[in-house]
Amino acid sequence: MEFWCWLWWLTNAVVCCVGTAVVVRRLLVPWTYWLGRRALCWCRYVLFHGHGDIGPGQQRAPPACRCCGGVNFDGMAGSWAVVTGCTDGIGKEYAIQLADRGMNVALVSRNLHKLLDVSQQIDQRHAGRVKTKIIVADFTSSGGTVSLSGTYDAVRRGLGRLDVRLLVNNAGVGYARPERLLDLAPCCTGTLPDPCRDVIECNALATVAMCRIVMPLMVVDDTGSDDGRGGDDAEGDYRQRVDDTEYTSPKRGGGGVVINVSSVSARVPCPLLSVYGATKAFIEKFSVELAAEYDEESAKNQIAVRCLTPGFVATKMSRIRPTSTGDTGWTYTPVPRSYANHSLRSLDCHCFCGLKMRERAQTDRNVEGEDGKTDEPGWLARMVSVVFDSPSSPLSAGRSGVTTTGYPSHTFMLMAVNVVRWVFGDQYLSSAAGQMMCGMRNRIAAKMQKQKSSAEFENQSHDSGSSHS
């Protein structure tokens, strides 16, 4: 009897110690550190408000706040943002909302007519105060007559003279509908369509290539033409080709920000989307390691890397209707404008540094006579973004300081998925996701068949009418 009492007491002691350690490590330490840094920052704001502004001619603010890790979007006004996949959906809203923040926008996509429409929309919205630059680029081998090397070379030339401080890697493609791997068209056989190759090239390869092209524009080259790899590098860094004026760029510095758009499919099981989900997981892993390489650089050359993993958004690519057109942040399937607004807010600086930047940006807009198109959120919306969606928040779903969903309801969805995974296991979660994807595939197939039948009926009616006439 005494043995069982002793064993019961020992078990309770071990459980209590482990539970206390988990609570302290997972909750108390992160929250104490997170709240402490913000408390110190707000004390600085109260004590030194109005002092320490960055005046004209002084070094511009770093791309990421040293206190909270938020992106200083307001300190980038007047510089250039490069947005890929910017003619529809989230990418288009990123281009418009970054222009609303005073940034010039380089638009990179494959459809010239849509690029012209977005550029014209931005010009009309800001009466020419914001510049736009159009670069036509198709990041898939099967999408055009230009090779991928020629496409990336054209992008280099188009961006070579711009003062770029922000890159948004949003370009991406998916399947026409969810399918098993062997049900897709043959891969890498030279025949079209080749969905697997297109997904890998546009989602994964293009993200790496655009980072390789744009990131050198964000840093100061203090070593001349030698970047540590020698002057005969096969890739041909454009900064080394001083004989070509198109590739020669002035020294800029000040660092920059890279925002890679992944997907929630990188975090949850997604059967029937195996290649697509793998490329999105690659983007998240690539962003985490890239952040470790460059986030700790000096303030002069710091490049802050962030990764967004959105859930379902009502876009043409997802073929999903929005559950609401509002901008509350609690809609499970938001419209692109709502998601872009919330995601940029979640990456923004939320401490006193951000307040000073916003005050300075508002003063500049008033001096220049701009009426200001930016939607200013209320204190509750900012508080939700700080607590749930900021990459540095302990509640953020993802790698701390780098990854976030960018939208409150998507964060809660990932939390629920993690609970289900912990309770029932990955096998149950994968099986449930597979059943859901099969149902989605059948609905899309039925819709496509209905559209095909309607088109054939209209063609037959038109042909019969022509014969009678």
Phi, psi and omega in degrees: 000318179295326179297315181293324176296317179296319179295320178297317179295318180294319179297315179298321180295317179296315180298317180296318180295315180295316179298318178296318179297319179295316180297316181294315184288318187270337184241302188294312182296309179298317182290323178296316178296316183294313180290325180297317179297320180287326177296317177297321181294317179292327174297319176299320181295318181291320185280326187240029180297130179091357180246155175079021177292151177273108184273177180298139178087347178273169181296134183287163186296150177294156183294330180237140181293137179286340184274310186245352182079004180287156181278133179273072180299322183291338177275002181257005181301135181095341176268184187253142171245135178255122182237120177264153181061048193254017183260349179212161169060222185296319182300319178297318179292325175299315180299316181293315185285330173290324174295324176298333178274007174093009181267143168285147189235126171264116186264120182239116178198180187261346184255110184296317183296318177292324176299317178296322179296315179295317179299317179294322179296318178293318179298317179291325182292329185241010175054038176082002180286336179251132181271150174229151177225132184258129176230115179275122182208128174250118186273016176241148180291329184270001186270346183199183182272348182267138178291164180297321178297321176293324178296312181292328176294322177294323177294318177303314181295321181292330183258359191299332184251009184267146175274082187273131176236354182214133175236126175246105178274091184249347183299135179191153177227161178223191177283160172295327175200158179300132181214153170291156187302316183284349177272352178281168177296153180305143185259134172057041177254357182088358178258153180251146359280160179229076188297323181297313181294319179298317181296317181293316182293316185281321184277316186262304184296318181295325178297314179294316183296318180293323175297318180294329181279317190271324185301323176298337178286347185265351187241163176271129177267089183281350186255017180074225185273350184267118179255019178096356181245003179090161184276354183250033180297137184294332182286337176071062179306130186296337180288341180274343186270071186289345179281346181254112183295335179292334183262349183280128181231146180290160177288130185244289181080186181091352179076192182188186183228136174244123177245111178260127182264111177261221181199158176295341177295345175283343185251340184236159177298139179218069175302151183075001173226043190297312182291317179299311179297324179294321179293324178289325174294324176299317181299317180294314179297318178299319180294319180297315181288324178294322177296320178296331181283324192239346180294333183266011177292170178297160182301332182290324185240019182293134174237111180274126181249127178231153182227129178256135178237075183291154172273218181286127176234140184285086179235171177296326182292321182278340182057036181244136177278145179290142175281344177196149177263005181283180183235044186277332183093353181254001178284132183291322180240088184280165171282160183303321181299317181294316180294316180299319180297313182291321183292320176295323178294322180292329179276349185290166176281130186247005181257194185293333177299320178294322177298317180295320178296317181292323176297318180293319180294321178294323177296318178297321179293323178293321179294321181279354177083017179278143180278344176078112182259354187289135176281113180273116181284160177280178184293328180292319179296319178294322180296319177297318179296321181294315188281319189256329191245348177294135181302333181274354182288141176297339180270353182294134181276101181148187178291126184301131177086349184235308191254141173204156175286331180082005183209131188302311183296328177290325176296316179295325178297317178294323176299316179296320178297319179295324177295315179298319179297320181290324183279312188257340180099164182292327183296317178296318181295318179294321179295316179295319178295323178297318177296320178295317181292325176296318176297320178295319179299317181294321179294317179294319179297318179295321179294318179294322178294322178295317178296321179295318179295320179296319179295319178295321179294319178295321178295319178295320178296319179295319180294319179293322177295322179292322181291322178293323180291000000 
